[in-house]
């Protein structure tokens, strides 16, 4: 058997690691596919259920529920163990998938997506935590490369499967397909994964968990819907974001006195964790920016189809696992910080290539920029996850992994709001300053950009130029985000193995 961990748990036979890893990859595939597969099915869903104005909530509510539960699951994993929580997350996700597949209206489907997010909040961070338990530092980056490859495959298979189900079966199979996959993962975990958790009395920080969940829910809701559902400078926006700030301040005060805080404040006093979590914020923002605006720019400016646009973005998810699988060899020689710094520099280079794209760019140039960025993300993100896991014991590995994933989710929400504001402001100004002969033919707001692109002649040309200008502004902001990741990585000390963590 593997040697017991120095604090809380031991895991099963080394020969069992393969099936357990397979179960983690399978459960990760559930949330990876569901983050992409529904996008191509939206027209079919709306035709069946109605509620066109509500469909963005299918994405927002899923992200919201997933993000706010990650730190709570991370703490509970250190208290009750990884296995029961991971299985619980999968069961919740499968039950919610069944509910979504049977949904009779758009509000019902939105509720089901929220429940899916509650399950997904446990799957990814606890899966990564189990990898940290089962595999050594030398092995971990290669294994995380395997997990990253699941996301790469999902980025290609998800939209394709969504289209096939919608065209030849029913959009409901998008959710039903999760049931056999999740069942296999549960069986493998139940039979092959064992852990021994030291049972002792715990004082669960329920007050802190509620304050964090509600406060972050309001924060992410305000960032996702501000400027869309309501104006930034409105009473609703001030109320939502102000309420989030008050609740999060109250959360900090509660955590300072809690016996077993759900999000210990020592996390924010250690350079390894601070640097790793700040970098995760940047990674989340960078990924949502590229995922949202590169396909839009490729279709709207270069005039390609959705498949070509998806493939250019897919180059990023190809570069990521390739670099992540090789990162272990590099950080064993030069350390976590320097490996991640090389990756951050590559990400900056890839984002600058994106900024340099012109309206006459070729698809291979776009794909090349995405591939370089993916290499950078693989070399920076994976070593940092290993680094934050490696400086704590078993009883803290769940909370630090969960916090890192939580920061990435917050980064995505902030990035979505920031980049959206940049794009919408640029488009609105371009339309307002349009030549006099075109003003009457252009849409009254940015929601009509797609219609303007479909209008032949000077209107489409002007709309294309405007979309390029808006996307270019977003790409500049993404490049600055990549620079911020490099700065955050520089905060991580070169030597991490000598750190001793005490409250």
N, C-alpha and C positions, 0 to 999 in steps of 0.2 A: 504493500500500500504506500501511498505517498506520505511523506512525513507530515505530522500534524502541524497546522498553523500555530504560531506562538500564542495566539490569544483565544479565539473562539471556536474554530471549527476545523474539521478534517473532511476530505472528500474521498470518493471511492477509488477503486483500482485505476491505475494509470491506463490500463488497456480499455477502460470505459470512456476515456476522454473523447474518442472519436465519435461515438454515438451521441454523447451529450453535446458536442460541438455541432453535430448535424441537427440536433433538435433546436439549438439556439439559432442556427442559420435558417431553419424552417420557420421558426416563430418570427424571426426578423423579416423573413420574406412576406409574412402577413401584413406587417405595417408598411413595408417598402412598396408592395404592390398597391395597397389601398391609398397610398399617397399620390399615385400616378394613374391608376387604372380608371378612376372615376372621371378624370378630365375629359376623355373622349366620349363619355357616355352622357354628358350633361344634356345635349339636345334630346336624346331619347327619354331621359328622366323627365325633362320638362314637358315633352309631348304627352307623356303618360300621366304625370301628377299635376302639371301646371306649376304655378309659382315661380315664373322666370325671375322676378325681382328678388326672390329669396334664395336662389341657388348658390350665391357666394357664401352663404352661411354653411353650406355643406363642407367647405374647406376651413372657414374661420373657426367654427365651433369645435371641429376636430383638433386643430392646432391648439386652441385655448385649453380644452380639457386635458390634452396630453401634457402640455407644458406645466400647468399648475400642479399636477399630481406627481411629477417626476421626483422632486425633493422629498416628498412624503414617503413614496415608495422606497427611495434610497435609504432613508433613516430606518424604516421598518425592516428592510432587508438585513440590517445590522443587528436587529433585535430578535426577529423570529426566524431568520434564515432566508436564503435565496430561493430554494426550491418551492416552498408553499406560495410565495408571492408571485413568482414567475408563472406557476400553474394558474394561480388566481387571475393574473392579468390575461392569460390566454383564454381562460373560460369566459371572462367578462367580454373580451373581444369577440369571441365566437357567438355568444348569446346576442350581442349587439349586432353582429353581422346577420344573424337569422332575422332579427327584428327589422333591420334595414331592407333585407330581401323581401319581407312581407309588408313593407310600408304601404299605406293606403293614401297618403297625402304628403306634400312637401314638408309640413311641420313635423309629421311623424318621422320622416326620413332624417330630418335635422336632429331630432332627439336621438335617433339611433346612432348618428355620427358622433354625437357628444358622448354617448356610452362607449362607442368604439375608442374614442380618445382616452377615456378613463382606463381602459384595458391596455392601450398602447403605451400609456405612461409608465407601465411596469415592465413592458417587454424589452425595450432596447437598453435602458440603463442596467437592469438586473442581468440581462444576458452578458453585457460587457463586464459586469462585476464578477460573474461566474468565470468568465475567461481569465480575469485577474487572479481568481482563486486557483484555477486548475493549471495554468501555464506559467512558466518562469518568465522573468523579464526578457531573456534571450528569445523565447518562443513567441512572446505575446504579439509583437508587431506583425509577424507573418500570419498568425491566426486572425488578427484583426483585418489583415488584407483579405482573408477569405470572407469575412463578414461584410467588408466593404464591397466585395464583388457581388454580393446579393443585391445591394443597392444599384450597382451598375447594371446588372441583368434586369432589375425591375424597371429601370428608367427606359429600357428598350421594350421589354415584354409588356409592361403595364398598359401603355397606350394602345398597343396592338391588340392585346386581349380585350381591353375595353371596347374597342371598335368591333371586334369579331363577335363578342357576346351581344352587343347592341344590334348588330346587323342580322345575325343569324339565329340567335336564341332570344335572350331578353336581358335588359340591363340588370335585372335582379340576380343573374348568375354571377355578376361581379362580386356580390356578397356571399352567395351560396358556396362559391368555390373555396372560400376560407375554411369551411367546416371540415372537410377531410384533411386538409393540410394541418390545421390546428390540432385535430385529433391525433394525428401521427406524432406531432411534437410532444403532446401530453403523455402519450404512451411511452415514448423514448425517455423522457425525463423521469417518469414514474418508475420505470424499470432499471434505468442505467445510472441515474444520478443520486448519490447519497451524500448526506452531510450530517455532521454531528454538531449541534448547537448547544452551548452551555446555557442551561435554563436558570434564570435568576429573575428576581422581581424587578420589573421595569416601571418607571413612571412616564407614561406616554404624554407627550406635550400636545394635548388636544387643542388648547387655546392657541398655541403657536401655529399649529397646522391649519386651523380655521382662518386665522388672520393672514397667513401666507397665501392660502388658496384663494380667498376672496379678494385680497389686495392685488395679487398678481392677475386674477381674472379681470378685475376692473382695469388694470394697467394695459394688459394685452388687448382687451376689448376696446379701450380708448385709442390705442395705437392702430389697431386694425380698421376700425370704423371711422376714426376721425378723418375729416376731409372727404368722406364717402357717404356714410349714413347721416352725418351732421357736420357742420362747419367746425374747423378747429377753434375759431374765436366765437364760441357759442356757449350758452349756459350748460347745455348737455355735456360738452367737452370738458368744461371747467369742473363740473360736478363729478364726472366719471374719473378724470385724472386726479382731481383734488382728493376725492374719496380714497383712491388707490394710495396716494402719498400718505394720508393720515393712517390708514390701516398698516402700511409697511413700516411707518415709524413706530406704531404701537407694537408691531411684531418684533422689531429690534429690542424694544424695552422689555418685552416678555422673555425673549431668548436670553437676555443677560441674566435672568433670575431662574430660568428653568433648570431642573435637575438633569434632564436628558433632552436638550433642545432638538427640534426637528431639523434645524439648520444651524449647527454650532457656529458661533462667531469666530472661533479660532481659524476657520476656513479662510477668513478675510485678513488674517494676520500673518500668513505664511507665503513667502515669495513664490514657491513652486505652485501653490494652489491659486494665488492671485493672478500670476502670469498665465497659467493654464486656463483659468476661467475667463479672463479678459480676452485671450486668444479665441476661446470658444464663442464668445459674443461676436467677434469679428467674423469667424467662420460661418456662423448662422446667417449673419447679414449678407456676406458675400455670396453664399449659395442661393439664398432667396432672390437676390438681385440678378444673378446670372440666369437662374432658372426661369425667372419671370420675363426678363427683357431681351435676352438673346434670341429666343424663338420668335418673339414679337417683331424684333428688328429684322431678322432674316426673312420672315414672311412679308412684312409690310414694306420694307425698304428694298430688299433684293428680289422680292416677288416670287419666292419659292412656295412649295406646298408645306403642309404640316409635317409630313414624313421627313423631308429634307431638313427642316428646322429642328426636329427632334434629334436627328442623327448628329447634327453639328454640336448640339448640347451634350449628346451622349459621349462625345470625345472626352469631356471632363470626367465622366464616371468610368471611363476606361483608364485614364491616366491615374486616377486616385488609387484603385486597388493595386495597380502595378507598383507604384511608389511605396504604398503602405506595406506590401509584402516584402520589400527589400529594406525598409527602414530599420529593421532590427539589426541587420549586419552593420549598418552605419552607426547607429547610436551606441552599440557595444564598443565601437572603436573611438568615437569622438564625443559621445555623451548625448543626452536628450536635447539640451538647449541648442547645441551647435547644429544637430541634425534638423531640428525644427526651424532654426534660423535659415538654413539653406533652403528648406521648403518654403518659408515665408518670402524669401527673395525670389524664388521661382514664381510664386503666386503673384508677386508684384510685377514681375516681367510679363506673365501671361495676361494680367489685367491691363498693362500698358499696351500690349498688342491689341487687346480688345478696343482700347481707346483710339488706336490708330486706324481702325477699320473705316474705310470710306464707302460711299454709296455704290461704288463700282467694285467692291471687294468680291473675291471668289469664295465659294463655300469652303474650300480647303484651307483658306486663311482663317476663317472663323473657327473651323474645327481645330486647327493648329493652336490658336490662342487658347481654346478650351482645354486642349490636351496638356499644354504647358501649365495652365492653372491647376488642372487636376493632379499633375505630378507634384506641384507645390503643396497642395492640400494634403495629399497622402503622406508626404515627408514631414509635414508640420503637425497635422491633427493627430495622427496615430501615436507618435512618440510622446506627445503631451498627455494623452489619455493614460499611457503606460506610466509616465512620470508621476502623475498625481496619484495613481494607484499604488506605486511602488514605495512611496514615502510614508504610508500608513499601514497599520495592521488590518487583520480580517475584520475587526469590529468597527472599523471606520472606512473601509473600502467602499461599501455601499453608498454612504452619504457623500463621499467625495466624487464618486462616479456620477451619482444622481445630480449633484450640483453642477458638474461639468456639462451634462446633457441639458440641464435646465437653462444654463447660460446660453447654450447654443439655440435653444428654442426662443428665449427672450431676444437674442440677437436677430432671429428670423422675423419676429414680430416688429421689432424696431426698424429693421431694414426694409420690410414691406411698407411700413408707414413712410419712412424717410424717402425711399426711392420713388414711391408712388407720388408723394408730394412734389418731388423734383420734376418728374415726368409730366404731371398734370399742369404744374405751373408753367413749364416751358411751352407746352402745347397751347395753353390758354393765351399766353402772351403772343405766340406766333399767329394765332387766329385773329386776335385783336388788332395786330399790326399788319394784317394781310393787305395786299394791293387793293385799291378801291374797286377794281373791276371784279374781284373775287369775293368780296365780303358778303354779298348777298347769296352766294352759292355755297359758302362754307357752313358747317354746323354751328349751332349756337353755343355748344359746349364740347368738351373733349370726348363725351360719350359717343359723339357722331363721327369720330375719327375713322372707324372702319367703313362707314358709309361713304365718307369722302374719298377714301382710298379706292373704293369700287366705282367711283364716278370718273369716267374717262376724260382725258384732256387736261387742261391747266389745273383743275381742282385736285385731281389725283396727284399731279406732279408737286403741287404746293403741299398737300397733305403728307406726301412721302418725304419731302424735304423737312417738314416740321417734325415728323416722327423720328427722322434721323437726328435732328438737333436735340430732341427730348431724350432719345436713347443715348446719344453721346454724352449728355450731361449726367445721366445715370451711370454710364461706364466710368466717367471721371470720379464720381463718388465711390464707385466700387474699387477703383484703383487706390483711392485714399483709405478705404477700408482695409485693403491688403497691406498698406503701409502700417496701419494701426496694429494689424496682427503681428507684423515684424517687431514693432515696439513692445507689444505685450510679451512676445517670446523672449526679448532681451531682458525682461525682468526676472526670468527664471534663472536661478544660480547655476553655474556650470557644473558644480558637484551637488548632486541631490541625495546620494546614498548615505551621507553622513548626518542627515537631518534627524533630529529626535523630536517627536511631537508629544507635547504634554499640555494639558489644559492649564 
